[in-house]
Amino acid sequence: MLALAARRYGIEVHAYCVLSNHYHLVVTDPEARLPAFQQFLDAFVARAINASLGRWESFWAPSSFSAVALVTPDAIVDKSAYALANPVSAGLVRLARKWPGLWSSPDLIGAGALEARRPDHFFDPRGLLPAAERLELTVPPGFASPQAFRALLGTALAEREHAAAGAIRRFQGVARVLAQRPMAQPRTTEPHRTLRPRVAARDRWKRIEALGRLKGFLLAYRAAWAGWRDGVEEVLFPAGTYAMKILHGAACASAG
């Protein structure tokens, strides 16, 4: 479903890690279609897994989606390593490569397409969806070559694995991870109302610049929304507006 959604919405995938109760993606969205991509992917994943488990309730927690703009190459490497090291930092496996779930090795970036076959359950074998899809992990913008990015990411991932090994006494291991019951409930709850970053950059001034652009967008959007609500004709929403454009046909400024 990831490969199908990426092809359908023009999303370039760089890294992914799927854990038992959430997942991480590092992607580039050249056509500004991330919301449609995410909606398509999450809807199919929820329906397919609910069907496999024989359950009907909502699959994803409300307001759990988070999209963070990675402003600099350093941020891309850091957050990619963070995503891939998640099974280690959570105390599940000692090495990220040992994670039995869906996990993208840095070695696969720029190394050709992967092929994934359609699951046998839930999907109609006579339906319109393809029997197999291909997904190529591409190099993010800002890096000279696949080799250069893979080297940086491999080093950053190893550093996170080493730090986790020094902080965690005992890892669950693959066998205990696979033995978990799908309907089990965690003993602790995730804290709510915590910070939800919108941009990431180690360079302070790059981060400030990105936050300034975000603030400018929000101010322009609010002004356009106020005009739309009051019935002003020819309201122009700022570039990056999605829902008003898709659902209501609102005019939007060009990205240029």
DOMARVEX-217427 format. One record per residue (C-alpha): residue number from 1; residue in one letter; y negated, z, x negated. Coordinates in steps of 0.02 Angstrom, whole numbers, always signed. Layout:
<recs>
   n res      Y      Z      X
 NUM   A      Y      Z      X
...
</recs>
This chain:
<recs>
   n res      Y      Z      X
   1   M     +0     +0     +0
   2   L   -117    +31   -146
   3   A    -84   -143   -214
   4   L   -106   -222    -43
   5   A   -267   -128     -7
   6   A   -338   -169   -179
   7   R   -304   -355   -158
   8   R   -370   -360    +20
   9   Y   -535   -275    -20
  10   G   -565   -337   -198
  11   I   -546   -166   -279
  12   E   -508   -158   -466
  13   V   -389    -14   -503
  14   H   -394    +70   -674
  15   A   -290   +229   -651
  16   Y   -201   +328   -516
  17   C   -107   +491   -494
  18   V    -25   +544   -330
  19   L    +21   +728   -312
  20   S   +107   +818   -169
  21   N    -50   +853    -68
  22   H   -187   +739   -138
  23   Y   -215   +592   -253
  24   H   -340   +525   -378
  25   L   -398   +346   -404
  26   V   -514   +273   -536
  27   V   -577   +106   -471
  28   T   -718    -20   -479
  29   D   -788    -86   -315
  30   P   -875   -251   -357
  31   E   -893   -307   -175
  32   A   -954   -138   -105
  33   R   -803   -120     +8
  34   L   -740    +51    -46
  35   P   -751   +131   +128
  36   A   -647     -8   +208
  37   F   -522     -1    +65
  38   Q   -505   +188    +81
  39   Q   -488   +183   +270
  40   F   -353    +48   +261
  41   L   -256   +137   +123
  42   D   -265   +312   +198
  43   A   -218   +253   +373
  44   F    -62   +162   +316
  45   V     -8   +300   +197
  46   A    -28   +431   +334
  47   R    +71   +331   +462
  48   A   +208   +283   +340
  49   I   +235   +458   +272
  50   N   +226   +538   +445
  51   A   +360   +416   +501
  52   S   +470   +459   +351
  53   L   +453   +646   +386
  54   G   +466   +636   +575
  55   R   +297   +716   +605
  56   W   +148   +666   +713
  57   E     +3   +778   +664
  58   S   -150   +724   +564
  59   F    -98   +689   +386
  60   W   -261   +703   +289
  61   A   -372   +856   +297
  62   P   -542   +823   +377
  63   S   -685   +790   +256
  64   S   -567   +784   +108
  65   F   -629   +616    +42
  66   S   -736   +624   -115
  67   A   -811   +477   -210
  68   V   -896   +509   -377
  69   A   -994   +373   -469
  70   L   -947   +371   -653
  71   V  -1110   +325   -736
  72   T  -1063   +309   -920
  73   P   -910   +252  -1020
  74   D   -885   +433  -1076
  75   A   -876   +488   -895
  76   I   -749   +352   -856
  77   V   -635   +410   -997
  78   D   -658   +594   -954
  79   K   -623   +576   -767
  80   S   -478   +456   -796
  81   A   -399   +584   -912
  82   Y   -434   +720   -784
  83   A   -345   +621   -649
  84   L   -193   +581   -756
  85   A   -181   +760   -822
  86   N   -182   +836   -646
  87   P     +6   +872   -642
  88   V    -10   +963   -808
  89   S   -167  +1064   -769
  90   A    -86  +1117   -604
  91   G    +62  +1189   -699
  92   L   +188  +1066   -629
  93   V   +250   +973   -785
  94   R   +213   +998   -969
  95   L   +176   +814  -1002
  96   A    +90   +701   -877
  97   R   +217   +562   -911
  98   K   +352   +677   -840
  99   W   +272   +682   -668
 100   P   +399   +609   -545
 101   G   +267   +549   -423
 102   L   +159   +394   -433
 103   W    +68   +399   -600
 104   S    -11   +261   -705
 105   S    +23   +265   -890
 106   P   -125   +217  -1001
 107   D     -6    +93  -1084
 108   L     -6    -11   -923
 109   I   -193    -46   -925
 110   G   -221   -230   -963
 111   A    -35   -255   -994
 112   G     +7   -368   -846
 113   A    +42   -345   -662
 114   L   +157   -216   -585
 115   E   +262   -262   -435
 116   A   +295   -144   -290
 117   R   +411   -183   -146
 118   R   +375   -140    +34
 119   P   +464    +20    +92
 120   D   +611     -3   +210
 121   H   +552   +127   +335
 122   F   +405   +108   +455
 123   F   +363    -71   +405
 124   D   +431   -211   +513
 125   P   +534   -329   +402
 126   R   +477   -471   +515
 127   G   +295   -417   +511
 128   L   +148   -500   +427
 129   L   +137   -385   +277
 130   P   +213   -457   +117
 131   A   +383   -399    +56
 132   A   +308   -361   -116
 133   E   +136   -342   -194
 134   R    +72   -353   -371
 135   L    -56   -234   -446
 136   E   -140   -256   -615
 137   L   -224   -106   -696
 138   T   -385   -174   -768
 139   V   -504   -112   -901
 140   P   -660    -28   -828
 141   P   -830   -105   -867
 142   G   -909    -49  -1030
 143   F   -759    -60  -1147
 144   A   -728   -194  -1278
 145   S   -543   -219  -1246
 146   P   -389   -144  -1161
 147   Q   -335    -74  -1328
 148   A   -501    +17  -1352
 149   F   -496    +96  -1180
 150   R   -312   +142  -1193
 151   A   -343   +229  -1361
 152   L   -488   +332  -1293
 153   L   -395   +378  -1135
 154   G   -237   +423  -1228
 155   T   -333   +541  -1342
 156   A   -426   +623  -1198
 157   L   -265   +645  -1100
 158   A   -177   +724  -1249
 159   E   -321   +847  -1270
 160   R   -307   +901  -1088
 161   E   -118   +919  -1103
 162   H   -139  +1025  -1260
 163   A   -268  +1137  -1175
 164   A   -155  +1162  -1024
 165   A     -6  +1204  -1134
 166   G   -108  +1343  -1214
 167   A   -167  +1414  -1048
 168   I    -10  +1402   -939
 169   R   +140  +1511   -978
 170   R   +270  +1418   -879
 171   F   +275  +1247   -798
 172   Q   +377  +1217   -640
 173   G   +468  +1066   -709
 174   V   +529   +907   -626
 175   A   +680   +986   -539
 176   R   +579  +1121   -451
 177   V   +444   +997   -403
 178   L   +572   +882   -321
 179   A   +653  +1029   -233
 180   Q   +495  +1074   -138
 181   R   +502  +1057    +51
 182   P   +378   +931   +124
 183   M   +328  +1052   +263
 184   A   +301  +1202   +148
 185   Q   +132  +1290   +154
 186   P    +37  +1347     +0
 187   R    +17  +1534    -26
 188   T   -166  +1517    -68
 189   T   -305  +1417    +12
 190   E   -432  +1303    -69
 191   P   -610  +1374    -74
 192   H   -728  +1290    +47
 193   R   -913  +1246    +34
 194   T   -902  +1218   -153
 195   L  -1003  +1088   -248
 196   R   -957   +907   -211
 197   P  -1029   +802   -353
 198   R  -1084   +624   -316
 199   V  -1108   +564   -495
 200   A  -1031   +606   -664
 201   A  -1106   +578   -838
 202   R  -1102   +680   -997
 203   D  -1270   +606  -1046
 204   R  -1397   +720   -960
 205   W  -1530   +586   -941
 206   K  -1408   +458   -874
 207   R  -1353   +587   -747
 208   I  -1532   +626   -698
 209   E  -1568   +440   -681
 210   A  -1416   +415   -568
 211   L  -1463   +564   -461
 212   G  -1639   +494   -446
 213   R  -1569   +329   -381
 214   L  -1462   +425   -257
 215   K  -1610   +527   -197
 216   G  -1713   +368   -177
 217   F  -1574   +290    -73
 218   L  -1563   +443    +40
 219   L  -1751   +447    +69
 220   A  -1756   +261   +109
 221   Y  -1604   +277   +224
 222   R  -1681   +422   +320
 223   A  -1843   +327   +344
 224   A  -1749   +172   +405
 225   W  -1641   +278   +520
 226   A  -1795   +360   +597
 227   G  -1868   +187   +632
 228   W  -1703   +125   +705
 229   R  -1691   +277   +817
 230   D  -1869   +250   +879
 231   G  -1835    +68   +920
 232   V  -1941     -9   +782
 233   E  -1900   -193   +760
 234   E  -1848   -268   +593
 235   V  -1796   -104   +513
 236   L  -1725   -134   +338
 237   F  -1596    -11   +273
 238   P  -1578     +8    +83
 239   A  -1444    -81    -18
 240   G  -1284    +20    -12
 241   T  -1293    +57   +175
 242   Y  -1121    +35   +249
 243   A  -1087   +106   +423
 244   M  -1250    +46   +503
 245   K  -1221   -128   +434
 246   I  -1037   -141   +483
 247   L  -1041    -52   +650
 248   H  -1214    -97   +715
 249   G  -1267   -253   +620
 250   A  -1419   -170   +541
 251   A  -1515   -272   +413
 252   C  -1498   -211   +234
 253   A  -1590   -249    +73
 254   S  -1497   -345    -60
 255   A  -1426   -254   -211
 256   G  -1533   -359   -326
</recs>
